[in-house]
Amino acid sequence: MSRPLYIVPKRYGDERGWFSETWNERDLARAGVTTRFVQDNQSLSRRAGTIRGLHFQAPPFAQAKLVRVLAGAILDVVVDIRTGSPTYGRFEAVRLTAEGGEQLFVPAGFAHGFVTLEPDTIVFYKVDAYYDRASDGGVFFGDPEIGIDWGIGAGDATVSERDRALPPLAALKSPFDYDGEPLGPIRPA
């Protein structure tokens, strides 16, 4: 799978609440996700308006991610950084909430980031490659060339010093090549 995929797992509810399969290898393989995940990550953002990203890991440690929200809500963003792609530098964004249970599959070749829409937001994501500090990369979240509307001014956002210092897209020497599938509107599974 070489494009982002929006996934809404079914929920089965009764008077106790609900149950959902958040990862089912067979069902997601039918949707084109054949990724073998090796690590789970989780973050807590205390303040609404916290921006994390735009991150990626370079090959051979490039990561695909399956992102979901355990508490709160985010605007989840992917940016095509595959050299030669007709949609290079374009972004797509989707809202993910704990209440709705939506997920976003982010393949390698896309920078990924999000902004929290509520305080105490917990984001959980599976990745298919282990973290490798030397392969860690990113693009500046406020790059006007990309033009992401985070819904908050850059000066009002809570952002790490590392993320504020990431280079703009124009300075990126992307380690990813275009694989023939452009970024389009994120389609549901």
C-alpha positions in Angstrom: 0.0 0.0 0.0 1.6 3.2 -1.1 -1.1 5.7 -0.2 -2.6 6.8 3.0 -5.8 5.0 4.0 -8.6 6.1 6.3 -10.0 3.2 8.4 -13.1 3.1 10.6 -13.1 -0.2 12.5 -16.6 -1.5 13.3 -17.8 -1.2 16.9 -20.2 -3.6 18.5 -22.1 -1.9 21.3 -24.5 -2.9 24.1 -25.4 -1.6 27.5 -21.8 -2.1 28.7 -20.2 0.1 26.0 -18.6 -1.2 22.8 -16.0 -3.7 21.4 -13.9 -3.1 18.3 -11.1 -5.0 16.5 -8.5 -2.2 16.0 -6.1 -4.4 14.1 -7.2 -7.4 12.1 -4.4 -8.4 9.7 -6.8 -10.4 7.4 -9.3 -7.6 7.0 -6.7 -4.9 6.4 -4.9 -7.1 3.9 -8.1 -7.1 1.9 -7.9 -3.3 2.0 -4.3 -3.4 0.7 -2.5 -3.0 4.1 0.0 -6.0 4.3 2.3 -4.3 6.7 4.0 -6.3 9.5 4.1 -4.0 12.6 7.0 -4.4 15.0 6.6 -1.6 17.6 3.7 0.4 19.3 4.1 4.0 20.2 2.0 6.3 22.3 2.0 10.0 23.1 0.2 12.2 25.5 -0.2 15.9 24.7 -1.5 17.9 27.7 -2.6 21.0 25.7 -4.9 21.5 22.7 -2.8 23.1 19.9 0.2 20.8 20.4 1.8 20.1 17.0 4.0 17.0 16.6 5.7 16.6 13.2 6.2 16.5 10.4 8.3 13.3 10.9 9.6 10.4 8.9 12.4 7.8 9.0 14.7 7.3 6.0 15.3 3.8 4.5 16.3 1.3 5.4 14.4 2.1 8.6 11.5 3.9 6.9 8.3 3.4 8.8 4.7 2.9 7.8 2.3 3.8 10.6 -1.2 3.0 11.7 -2.4 5.9 13.8 -5.4 6.2 16.2 -6.5 8.3 19.1 -7.2 6.8 22.5 -8.4 10.0 24.2 -9.3 13.4 22.6 -9.0 14.3 18.9 -6.4 15.3 16.4 -6.1 16.7 12.9 -3.7 14.1 11.3 -1.6 15.3 8.4 0.5 13.5 5.7 2.8 15.2 3.2 4.0 13.4 0.0 7.8 13.5 0.1 8.5 11.0 -2.7 10.9 12.3 -5.3 9.3 12.4 -8.7 5.7 12.2 -7.4 3.2 14.5 -9.2 1.8 15.3 -5.7 5.2 15.9 -4.1 4.8 18.5 -1.3 1.0 18.2 -1.3 -0.7 17.3 2.0 -3.9 15.6 3.0 -5.5 15.9 6.5 -8.1 13.9 8.4 -9.7 14.2 11.8 -9.2 11.3 14.1 -11.1 11.0 17.4 -11.2 8.6 20.3 -15.0 8.7 20.2 -15.2 7.8 16.5 -12.3 5.2 16.5 -11.0 6.3 13.1 -7.5 5.3 12.1 -5.1 6.5 9.4 -2.6 4.2 7.7 0.5 6.2 6.7 2.9 4.4 4.3 6.6 5.1 4.1 7.3 8.1 1.8 5.1 10.5 3.6 6.0 12.9 6.4 3.5 12.7 9.2 2.3 15.0 11.9 -0.7 16.1 13.9 -2.2 18.8 16.0 -4.2 18.1 19.1 -7.7 19.5 19.1 -8.4 18.7 22.8 -6.4 18.8 26.0 -5.0 15.5 27.3 -5.0 13.8 23.9 -3.5 10.4 23.7 -2.3 9.1 20.3 -1.3 5.5 19.6 0.4 4.2 16.6 1.9 1.0 15.3 5.0 1.1 13.1 6.6 -1.5 10.8 10.3 -0.6 11.6 12.1 0.0 14.8 13.1 3.6 15.7 16.5 4.5 14.4 17.8 7.9 15.6 20.3 8.2 12.6 17.4 7.7 10.2 15.1 10.3 11.8 14.1 13.2 9.6 11.4 15.8 9.2 10.0 18.9 7.5 9.1 22.1 9.2 5.4 22.1 10.1 4.9 25.7 9.2 6.5 25.6 5.8 4.4 28.0 3.6 5.3 26.0 0.5 3.2 23.1 1.9 0.6 25.4 3.4 -1.0 23.3 6.1 -3.7 25.1 8.0 -3.2 23.7 11.5 -6.1 25.8 12.9 -3.7 27.6 15.2 -1.0 30.2 14.7 2.6 29.0 14.8 3.3 31.3 17.7 0.3 29.9 19.7 1.2 26.2 19.1 3.0 24.0 21.6 5.9 22.6 19.6 9.2 21.0 20.5 12.4 22.9 19.7 13.4 20.0 17.5 10.2 20.3 15.4 10.6 24.1 15.2 14.1 23.6 13.8 13.2 21.1 11.1 14.1 22.3 7.5 11.6 23.5 4.9 10.5 21.2 2.1 12.8 23.1 -0.4 15.8 22.0 1.7 14.8 18.4 1.9 16.8 15.8 -0.1 14.1 13.2 0.1 15.3 9.6 0.5 12.0 8.3 -1.0 11.2 7.6 -4.7 7.8 7.8 -6.3 6.2 4.4 -6.7 3.5 5.2 -9.2 0.6 6.1 -6.9 0.0 9.8 -6.3 -1.5 11.2 -3.2 -5.1 11.9 -3.6 -8.0 12.4 -1.2 -7.5 9.9 1.6 -9.9 7.1 0.8 -11.7 4.9 3.3 -10.9 1.2 3.6 
